């Protein structure tokens, strides 16, 4: 397995560029939240839930860049069992998995992006956490799980 911590400085720009492109896609093709979705997003801390767009996909997109794709798969960020991905105010949800619990988890990530101020700033912190403690134990993931609405 690749040592993410040592590769992070070089991968961060690639990851940011990919994430920003995917976010633009979601914002263009995704759907706005329902009234219930807006309420849930506010409950978990989102400042601007009206800006959120959700794009339902058959599977989460993988980066074209081989190194970035390998890191995403090896760290569990885009593993086959992952069914939601938040990039700024854009959320990918794998078809058939749009539960309230998953959406509220992803809404909390939107809140975290809002707090960070940009995709780049969020990814710098998030990927550093994953490099140091792993996906499951990353504080931003723990926070998102804590805010899930059952």
Secondary structure as GFF3:
##gff-version 3
##sequence-region A 1 150
A	DSSP	alpha_helix	4	29	.	.	.	ID=ss1
A	DSSP	beta_strand	31	32	.	.	.	ID=ss2
A	DSSP	alpha_helix	35	43	.	.	.	ID=ss3
A	DSSP	three_ten_helix	49	51	.	.	.	ID=ss4
A	DSSP	beta_strand	53	57	.	.	.	ID=ss5
A	DSSP	alpha_helix	66	74	.	.	.	ID=ss6
A	DSSP	beta_strand	84	87	.	.	.	ID=ss7
A	DSSP	beta_strand	90	94	.	.	.	ID=ss8
A	DSSP	alpha_helix	100	116	.	.	.	ID=ss9
A	DSSP	alpha_helix	119	133	.	.	.	ID=ss10
A	DSSP	alpha_helix	139	146	.	.	.	ID=ss11
###
